[in-house]
Amino acid sequence: MYPSEIVLPMKAELTDGGFDEMVSAAEVDDTLQKEGTTLVVINSVCGCAAGSCRPGVLMAVNNATKRPDRLTTSFAGFDIEAVNQVRAHLLPYPPSSPAIALFKDGQLVSIVERHQIEGRPAQVIAQHLISVFDEFCN
């Protein structure tokens, strides 16, 4: 588990941007079973989370004409119970952090894994997410 002094500022990047934290398995299950669309960001301490994932996600939700009904996040290596439960909902995809997933009516409809985030600029992540939102969000 990472120390809170390191994690809390990284969590705040998303929560200050309107994301709700999921820290327990029950919160994950309750959130993902709701009707509509839910964006889930598995946040991480790595450089690609800081340089591409978090900025790209924030660009997307702030610039999209359509956006998910709910914005949520859990932090790998910190919100362990919640992240494990999110990953159970992401099967058969292997664990990935960071990762960005969109659920619609409780079903996974899109996932961006770490290997799709690493080495890509935040703007590319944002454009991809905006296209996913256009397809699946109202």
Steps between C-alpha positions, in 0.01 A plus 500: 500500500629843408528770765211746507739797470586380150157380392266774623624775263472256206148405607411867529580562135193295410276566800552876461392446139166350601584132543350303788726260686411135538691350791305181576374202301143587594540853358633355174213253466236760593639751252552263209150350521334838441333583171687727268871546447779490756861591430745324731862610522741271681749762607867428561828650622681431173622763259253407227213563744641844580599596147229343286218327685378760751550800270343315205197393698447851633535649153244254368233556765545876485486524119256228395153590375380168641639373825442212741224524759748417777873565537675269746849405605689258721873501568714191435715405797288712733128431453580131480153357565335729245767448234475123538124521454531727194746251354249219556256700285769547234562130441625351269734800476810460718569740787624834374582824671435752390190398310191679375174309460152600390200301617151536359209355696748288697680359196856580398491672160851648474836464672832679461780298656842616617670385179260730309582793730879474529686717253187675371435869559206601716334658196490161322344337807245782518404473133455125528280538809291771336430262210402227750270746681343600167424135430368388839386806699183705463 
